[in-house]
Amino acid sequence: MVVLIISCVNDPYDAANSTKDDERDLRAQATEQNYCFYQSEADTILFSTYAVLRESGYSGVSQQRLSQSNCLDNFGFYGKGRKSVYDQVANSPVAQQQLSQCGDSLDLEEEVLQELFKFTRHVIYGDHKSSTMAEARAVKWKSMKNKSFIRLPPDEDSLRQHCLRANYLAYLVRTFKVECKASLGKLIYVKLSSKPFMGLDNQWFCNKILVTTPEDGKFLFPCYRWLGSEEKLVFRHAKASLVFQDTNPIAQRHRMRQLEERREIFGWKVYAEGMPHVNHYESALDMPAEVRFSFSKNTDFFYNAGTQLAALKLAGLADSKRTWESINQLDTIICENRNKTIDYVEAHWDEDEFFGYQLLNGLNPMMIQRCSKLPVNFPVTEEMVKDSLGGSSLKVEMKKGNIFLCDYKMLDGLVGNEVHGRQQYLTAPLVLLYCDSNDMMLPIAIQFVFPPQLGQKAGVHNPIFLPTDSKTDWQLVKIYVRAAEFSVQEVDIHLLRTHLLAEVFTMATWRNLPFPHPLFKLLIPHTRYTFQINILARNRLISEDGSITKYSGIGGAALEEFLRRATASLTYSSLCLPDNISERGLDEVPHYYYRDDGMKMWNVINKYVEGVLQHYYKSDDDVKKDTELQSWISEIFTKGFQERKSTGIPESFQAVRDLIKFVTMMIFTVSAQHGALNNGQFEFGSWMPNFPTALRKPPPEHKGRTTKDTILETLPDVGTTVNGMAVLRLLSTKSTDHYPLGVFPEELYDEEVPCTLIEEFRKDLRELTDDIEERNKKLELPYTYLDPKNVDNSVAI
């Protein structure tokens, strides 16, 4: 199925180009006038949807089937999105009845056609009164304040042609039955092949093969692969098995051959020394069919900042080197892209309370830690902070556990990038915070480690800034911290700790775990699109001419060096949320919603993983003798963590509990953690002073000299600002075929235990969603990024 792109001759949709006579006819309900629609590419989703839904009795069907052929969020009926119509069909017996005969026969009877017309009026356009398409068009026209032909329902003649094609495609999406009267004995695998039809290289997508024996036994063979002409594919039974349980010699040979082929297909490549290795493909379009799914050229085109600039209507400002005339002027570039969170950020970005809030619940909740002793290079005195501590002392508040620190030392010594031909500056701030008696996290001191190109050391020209300094001084130094946040969040916390690690996990899974392995079945939904999205990021964002390279202070040589440092600092405990929270001393910090929701999510995932793995691994000895599993973790340790024993990453598994913890960490990282760090980027970063991609001046050396003009001259220029917005919108825009956590489109199991555990997993996730939504009703700024319905199964954007 392919989306219908309706193109028109002589622009009949455009009200500005229509004649006054046309308008009069419609206003008068003169329905004899038709405005033709022409299908230039294919059909829409709507009618073909039935062919998918009817296979499952209208229950439990995801949109995966609808996206396998490059369908998009929109289609031929203007303003009517795929999901809303899909949901109506899935939940409405009336709509199902109207589609009930679509695709049953190649010949589309007039009675069936009229039902499809009725479906279009009722379900798509919500018109239950009109009896013809012409009448529906006239009614819609009369109700419009701003007349536009593009918003009208299609006329009957063009819709008839559309339905004929939709019926044909629905007819093609079918279940084929093949009978064999003789018993086949024990089935080990099924081989599927295809031959050209009329000389054409036909591509077929096979979902599954279901074998029913004379004894009424049912055996599922999951496929979910494209099958080309003259191609042969082999599929194993859905029942999972460990390598030492797969004792049939034929099955063993197939298992080994599959891994050999995969290791040929998925090769490792060194992207840069000291960093996790990546897959060897240069283009997402070159990926093999096994991982291609519905990833299309459209997605490839979409994944660039230029497209986002057009969507934001800011393309005309992209090359501007002008300085902003005022902070308020930034309001003009957000005008059409607002939501409640963006408005809140704009209103509160300069408040100390919100500054502290973001370190707990913003884009990077991973930096802040409890401080029991000041770093030697951060000589904050009691005198400096006494006014910020409400009559208490630094020593006392440290003892109470109310003092916190953010140390951006990994940025120390990095030389900033050049943007628009001008040097940008990176700094390594030290930030001291105080959780006061009102449970607010407030900054009380900020100091900078100066950029190396200034040739300065700590001392007279390296002051410690305080909330009691001038308003402009304090505002500017907080902006420098937010710029450091951009560098650390985008490169270390987001790129490295979710995207690059997800790619390592995905590579190791494809190369070391054959299809029958229970861990392959458990993990494969959490690898969808990771290869593609990372290839696009390397080509479009961090390449020599990528958007981050061109428009951020951390781009270029600084990015590569920073990634090496960040990789060297990776530890297993920092990736395991319970361990990480304890290590940073944040177990009792109030209003830490990332921790609260994250811990619940970790526990839900852990329960699911534990159930599945304990079903297949009955003892620690099963883990030890699973050679495929041991190869899997060994490759992760070697290729992802550079064989550094100091990371704490296991080199092998000796116990079931160790395996459960690692797999929980992996799924949490690629789903929940990525959602928490990724999905709010545009909301928190579109107001540029809150998350600047680059800064044009070094930090102040003296107090009392900062003016409003100094701040404007320091902030990114106009072009850098809008290009940064485009990147953030790109990174946080939900993919067209979004699969929320727990929505697994492929049917990979036919065993009762894992199927039951999946349903329990979904139930637990729904309950977590309910808890988060109830909590958020009481919050001025709801925290939604770890709500399961907003979290993808995998790193897919």
N, C-alpha and C positions, 0 to 999 in steps of 0.2 A: 504494500500500500504506500502510495506517495501522496503528499499533500497537494490539493488542487490549488493552483495559482491562477486566479481568474484574471485574464487580461481582456481588454475591451478595445473594440474598434471605434475610433473617433471619440474616445473618452466619454462614453455615455454615463459614467458614474459622476462626472464632475458637474455639479450644479452650475458652476460659473460658465461652463461651455454649453449648457442646455438652452433650448429656446424658450421664450416666454409661452409659446403655444403648448410646449410640453408641460410646463408647470401648471398651466391652466387646466389641462386635461386631467392631471393627477389630482389637483385640488377639487375638481368636480367629479372625481371618481370615474373619469372616462377611461375604463380599463382596457379598451381595445388597443392602446399603444403599448408595444413591447420594447424593452431595452435589453439587447442581447448580451449574454455572457458567453465567453468562449474559453473552453478548457485548453490551455496551451501545453500543459504538462501531464496531468493525470487526474485522478479523482480525489475527493476529500476523504477524511477519516470516517465521516458519520455513518454512511450506510454499510461500509465494510466492517465497521465496529461490530455489527451483528454477528458476522462470521466468527469473530473471536469470542464474543460473549456466549454464544449458544453452545460452544463446546463445554463450557463449565457450568451450565445451568444458571448463568448470571450471578455467580458467587465466587468470591476469592480471586477475581481476575485482576491482574495489574495492567499497567499500560505498556508493559514491555513488548507485547506483540504489536502494538500500534506504533512502536518506535523502531522496530527492527528494519524498516524500509525507509529510514530517513524522514519520518513524519516530524512535523514541527509543532510548536505550541498553537499556532494559528492555522487557518485553512481558508477555504473558499468563501465562507460566509463572514462578512466583515464584522469584526468585534465579537465574534462568538468563539471563544477559546475551546480547544480540544477537551480539556479536563471537565469543564462544566457540562458539556453535552454528554461526554462519556459517562459521568456520574449519573446523569438523569436516565440514560438508557439502562444502566446497571441496576437502578433502584425503582424503575417505573414499569409495572406490568403493562400499562397502556402503551408506552413507547415500544416495549418489546413486541407487543402484538402488531404494532404498525410496521415493524421491521421483520416480522416473523417469516416472510417468504422471500426476503431479499437474498439472492444467491442460491436459491433452491434449484433454479433451472436457468439455462442460458437464455431462454426466451422469457422476456419480461412482460407478463400479462398486464393488460390495462388496469385490472382491478388491483394488482400489486402496485403498479405505478401510482395509482391514486392514493394508496396507503402511504407511500413514500412522500407524496406531496403533502398529505395531511401531517405526517411526521415533521416535515420541514416547518410547516406553519405552527404546529402545536409546541414541539419540543425546542426547536432552535429559536423561533421568534416569539413564542409565548402568545400566539394569536389563536384563541379557541373559538372565535366567532365567524371569521371569514371562511367562505366555502370554496374559494378559488385562490390561486396565487395572485392573480391580477387584483382581486379585491383586497388581499392582504397587503399588496404593494401600495394601493391607494390609501388604505387605512393608516399604514405606517407613514406615508407622505404627509397626510393631514396632521398627524401628531407631532411632526418635527418642527422645532422652533428654527433651527438652522438647517435649511433644506440641502440635502446631499443625496444624489443617486447611489452613492457607494454604500449607504446604509440600508438600502431597500432590499427586501427579499428578492430572489431571482425570479424572472418571468418563467412561465410554464414551458415554453419551447426549449430554453437553454437548460432548465432544470431536468427536463425529460432526457436530454442527451447525457447530462451528468449522471442521472440515475441508471441509465443503460450501462455506462462504464462502471459505476459502482457495483451494479449487480454482477457484472462480469468478473470483477476482481473479488467480490465476495464469494462467487462460485469457485474461484481458484483456491481460496483458503478453506481447505476441506480436510476431513479425516478419511484416509484410504484404508480399506480393509482387504487383507490378503489371507486366503484360507489355505491350509495344508492339512489334508485328511490323515496323513501318517504322523505318528509321534516323532518328535525331533530329539527326544532324549534330553539330557541336561544341557541347557543353553549356557555357553561361555561368553560368546559375544555375537553381535549382529553386524553384518557388513552391508553398507548401503552404497549404491553406485548410481550414476546418472549418465545418460547418453544424450548427445545433441538432438534437438528436435527441429527438423526442417533446416538443418545446417546452422542453427543458432546455438550459441553458448549460453544455455539457460542456467540461471542461478536459482536454487531452491533453498529455502530455510526450513530445516526439519526440527520440530520441537522435541518429539519423543516417539518412541516405538513401544507399543504395549502388546505383549504376547499373552494370549489366553490359551491355556492347555485344555485338552478334552476333559481333564479332571477339574476344570474351573480354576486352576491356579493362574495367577496374573503376575507377569514379570515386566517391570518397567525398565526401559533402556533410554535414559536421557540423552538427547542429541544436542539441540540448541547450537547448531552449526550451519553455515552456508555450505551447500553442496554444488560444486560446479560440474559442468559436463566433463565426462571422462575421468571424473575424480571418484575415488573410493574412500569411504570413511568407515572406521570400525568403532563400535560402541559397546561398552561393558554394561552389565546389569547394574541397577541402582544400588544393590546391596553392597555396603562398604566392607572392605576387608584390609587387614594389615598384611604386609609382605609375607610373613611366615604363615599366614592363614590361607593364602592363595596357592594351594598346593598342586593344582592341575598344571601339568607341564606347558600346555598351550597357553593357559592364562598367565603363567610366569613369563613365558617368552614375550607375550604381548605387552605385559607390564614393563619389561626391560626395554623393549623396542620403542614403546611410547616415550620413555624418558630419554632414550638416545636421540630420538627425533626432536624432542623439545629442546634439548641442549644445543642441537644444531640451529634451531629456529631462534631461540632466545639466548643471544650471546652477551656477555658482559663487556663493558667498555670503561676505561678510566677517563672520567670527565676532567678531573684535575687531581693532581697529587694531594694526598692527605684527606680526600673527601670520599664519601660513599660512592661505589661504582654504580653505573647506570646501564640501561639496556643499549644495545648497539645501533638501534634504528635512528636514522636522521630525520625521517618524516613520519608523522602519524598515519599517513595514508599508505605507508609501506608495511604496516603491521599485518601479521598473518590473520587469517579468518577466525582462528580460535579466540582472539581477543578483540576483533574488530567490532563485532555487534553492530549497533546502529551509528557508530561514529562516522560522521559524514563530512563532505567538503564544506557543507554549510557551517558546521561547528568549527572547522579549520579557519574559515573566513571570519566567523564571529569572534574567534579568540585573537583579537588584536585591538590595541588601544584606539586606533583610528576609527574603527567601527563604533566604539563606545563614545568617542568625541562627537560623532554624528548623532548618536542617540541622546546625548546630553545637550545637543544644540550649541556646542562650544567650539566647533572646528575652526571658526574664524579667529579664535584667540590663541590657537596652538603655537604659533611662532612668535608671539608678542614678547618682547624683552622689557616691557614697561613695568615700573614699580606700581603697586597698588596705591591709590590715592588715600584710601582710608580702610580700616578694618571693615567698616560697614558696607563698603563697596562689594565685598565678597558675597553679600546677600544676593546680589543680582544674578550670580551664576548658579545658584542653587534653586532658583525660583520654581522650576517645574519638576524638581526631583526630591521633594520634601516628604518626610513622614514625621511621626511624633518624636522618634528618637533623634533625628537630625535637628529638629526644632529645639529639642532639649539641649543637645550639645552646643548649638549656637548660643543659646541663652545662658549657659552655665560654664562654658569652657574655661573661663578665667577665674572661676571660684576655687579656692583651696579645697573645699569639700569634694568637689567633682574631680579635681586633680587626684586626690587620694582614692576616691571611688574607682577611678579607672585602673589604678594599679591592682585592684582586687577583682573588678568585674568588667574591665575593658578588653582591648584587643590583646593585651599581654599580661595575664594574671600570674605569670610564672617568675617574675623578677623579685618581688617584695619578699623579705624575710625578717624574722624577729632579730633584733640587735641587742646583744648582751655586752658588747664591747666595741668601741669605735675603731675603725681602721686607723692605722698610724698616720695615713696621709689625709685624714679628715679631722683636724683638731678643733672640734666644736667644744666651746666652753660653756660652763653653767651660766655665765653672764649673758652669752649670746642668746640663749633660748629660754631664759627665765620667764619672759613675757608670754611665751607660747605655751607654757606648761601649767598655767592656772595656779601659780603659787607653789607648785611642787618643784622638784629638782630632777635633772637628767639621771642622776644616780638612782634616785628613788623609783622613777618611772621605768628605768631599765630593769630594776629588780622586780617590779610588778609585771613586767613583760609587755609594757605599753609602747616601747620604742622599736621602730622598724627601719630597715635600710634597703635602698635600691642602689646597687653598685654596677655601673655600666663599664667596668674595667676592660672588657674584651674589645672595646672600641679604642682603647688607649694606643696612641702611636699610628693610627690609620690616617692616611692623607685622603682628604675628600676628593670627590670627582669634579670634573669641569662640566658645567651645564650652561648651554647657550654661550659658550666661550668664556665663562667666568668661573673662577675658583669657588668651590663650595667647602664648607668646614664641618668636620666631624669632631665631636667632643665626647669625653667620657665622664659624665656627671656622677657625683655622689649625692644621694638624696636621703635626708633623715626625716622620718615621719613619726607622728605621735597620735595614738588612738586615745582620744580624750574621753571625758566622763559621759559625753553624749554619744559615745560609740562612733564618732566620726574620725576617719583617718586623715590627718592634716600634715602637710609638709612644713617643717620648722627650720630646715637649713639645706642649702644647695651649694655645692662647690664643683668646679670643673678641673679636669686634667686637660691642659691646653693642647691644641693641635701641634704636631711636631714642626710644622713649617714656621711656627712663630718662634721657635727656639727658646721657649721659656720653661722655667721650672716652678714648682710650688713655692709660694712666698708672698712678697708684697703685692705682686701683680696677679695674685690668684686668690681673691677674697672669698670669704664664705658669705653667701647672700642669705638674707633673713626676711620673714614676712613684715618685719618692722622697717625695712628699707623703703625707698620710694616706690610708689605703685608701678611706675614704668620699669624700674630695675627688676622688681619681683616678677612682673608679667613677662619680661624678656627672658629671664633665666628659666622660668617654667616652660617657655616655648623651646628652649634648647633641650630641656629634658624630654619634651614630647618628640622632638626631632630624633633624639637618641632612641626613643621608643620605636619610632618608625624603622630605624636601621636594625635594631635587635629583633623586633617582632617579625619583620618581613623576611630576614635572612636566616636567623638562628631558629627562633621559636616556630615560625610558620613553614618556610621553605625546607630547612634541614629536618626538623623534628617531626614533620608530618609528611610532606611531599617526598623528600628523598628517602626517608626510611620506608615509606609505603612502597616505593619502587623496589627497594631491596627485598622487602617481604614478598612482593609480587613475583619478582624474578626467581627467588629461591623456591617459591611454591610451584611455579610452572616447571622449573628445571628438576625438581627432586621428588615431587609427589604425584604419582599417576592418578588417573581419574578414580579408581576404586578406593583410594586411600581416604579414610574418614576425615583426616585433617584437610585434604584438598577440598572435599565437599563443604566442610565448615567454613573455610577461608575464601573460597573463590568468589562469593558475592561481595566480599570486602576488597576486591582487587579491580572491580570494574572501572575502566577508563583511566586508571592510574598511569599506565604507560603513555597513553595519548596525551593526557593533560600535562604530564611532565615534559614530554618532547616539545609540545607547543610552548611551554614556559621557557625552556632552554632556547628555543628558536626565536620567540617573540618578546620575551621579557628581559632575560639576562645575557643575551648574545651581544655581540659588539654593537649592533644597531638596535638592540631591544629597548623597550620603554623604560625599564628600571635603570639600565645602563645610561640612557640619555638624560633622564629627568630626575635622578636622585643622587644625593650626596654619597650614598654607599655604593654607587655603581662602579663598574670598571674594575681596576686592580684592587681597590679596597674590598670589593665584594668577595673576590676569590680568596684573599688573605683572611677575611673575616670568617668565611665558611670553613677554612682550614682550622682556625682557632676554635670555632664552635664545635666542629667534629671532634677535635681533641678533648673537648670538655664534656662530651656526652657520657652519661652514666645510666646504667640500668635503672637505678632507683629514681632518677629524675624523670623517667618515662612511666613509672608506676605511680599513679596518683596518690594512693594511700601513703606510700613511702615518701613521696615528694612533699606532701603537705606536712608530714611529721618532721622531715629534715629541715624545712623552712620555719618550723615553729608556729604554724598557722592553724592548729587544730581548733582553737577557741576564739579566733578573730571574728567579731560580729559582722553581719551584712556581707559575708563572703559567699555570694550566690554561686559563683563558679565552683567553689569547693563543695557547697551543699548539693547542688545538682550533679556535679561530677562524681562525687562519691556514691550517690544513689545509682547513677548510670553505671559506674564501675561494678557495683554489686549485682546489678541486673545482668550485665554481660558475663560476669564471673559465674553466676548461677547457671546460665545457659551453657557456657563453655564447659563447666564442670560436669553438667549432666551428660553432654554429648561425649566428652572424652572418657569419662568413667564408664560409659556404656561399652566402649570399644577397647579400652586399656584396663584389663581386670586387675593388673598388678604392676608394680614397679619393674618387674622382670620383662613384661611386655614392652615397656618403654625402652629398656636397655637393648633389647634384641631387634627393635624396629630400625633396620639399617637405612631405610628411606627417611625416616624422621631424623636420625642422627646426621645424615648428609644435609638435610634441610637446615638445621640449626648451625651446623658447621659453616655452611656457605654464608649464612647471615652474619656470623661472627667474623668471618674472613673478609667478605666483600663489603659489608655494611659498616663494621666497627673496626676495620683495619687491624684485626688481630690484637687489639689492645686489651690485655687482661684487666687493666685498671678500670675499664668500663663496668665490670661486673656482669656483662652479658654472658650467659652460659655458652660454653663451647660444645657441650653435649648435655643430654638429659639423663638423669639417673632415677627420677621419681615422677609419678603421675602428677603430684602437686606442683612440681616445678614446671612441667609442661602446661598445666592449667593456668598458672600465673603468667607465663610468657604469652600464651595465646590470648588471654584476657587483655594484656597490655597491647598486643598488636591490634586487636579489633577496636579497643578503646582509642588508640592513637589515630587510626585511619578514619574513624567515624566521629566519635564525640569530641575528641581533642581537636581534630581539624575543624569541626563545626564551630567550636568555641573560639578558635583563633582566626577563622576565616570569614564567617558569615556576617560579621558586623563591620567589616572594613570600610565600606562606603558610608554607613551610618555614623561611625565615629570619626571618619577621616575626611568626609566631603567638606566639612568646615575646616579649611586648611590650617589655621593657626593651632588647631588641636592635634594635628598629625602631619606636620610639614615634611615633605620628602627631601628637602634640602634647605640649607641656610647660607646666605651669601656673605655673611660677616663672621669673624671669629667672636667668641663670647667676650663680654666686657671685662676689662682689666681693672676698672675702678668703679666704685659706687658713686651714684649721684649724677652720672653723665648721660644716662639713657633718656631719650625723648620719644615721643610718638613717631617722629620721622625716623629715628634710629631703628625702631621696631619694623617699620614698613620697609626700610632699606635692607633689613636682615632677612625678612621673609622671602620665600620664592617669588620670582617675577610672575607676571600674568600667565605666560605660556607654560612655565613649569607647573604652576598651580593647576591649570585645567588638564594638562597631560597626566599629572598625578591623580586627579579625580577620575580620569578615564581608566587608569590602571586599577584603582581601588574598586570602581564599579565593575570592571571586568572580573576581578578576583572574587567578588562576593555575589555575583549574579547567579541565581540558581539555574542549573542545567535544564534543558528542555525535557529530558526524561529523568527527572529526579526520582530516586528510589530511597525513601526514608528508611531509617534503621529498622530492620526486621521485616521489610518488604522484599522478599526474595522471589524474583520473577521466574526462576528456573525450578522445576520440580526435580530435585536431585536425589531424594530419598524415597523409598517405598516401605521402609521399616517403621513400625509403630512407634518405637521409642524416640528416635530423632524427630519424627513428625509431631509427636506430642510435645516435645521440648520446644520446638519452634513456635507452636501455638501458645505455650506458656510464656515464652520470651515476648511475644507480641502483646500478650495480656499484661505482663509486667511493665512493658513500655507504655501502654495506654494508661495504666494507673499512674506512672511517673508523669506523663503529660498532664493528667488531671491535677496532680499535686502541684505542679509548677504553675499551671494556669490559676489555681486557687490562690497560691501565694502571690502571684503577680497582680492580682486584683487590688492588693493592699499597697503596691509600690508605685511611687510617682514615676519611676523609670523601670518598667518591667525588664527582667532578665530572661531572655527567650532562647539564647543560643545553644542551650543544652536540652531544650525541649525535644524529645525524640522525633516529633514530626518535622522538626527543622534540621535534623541531622541526617546526612547521607550515610548509606552503608559504607561508602568508600571515598577516597580522595578523587572526586570526579569533577572538581572545578578549582 
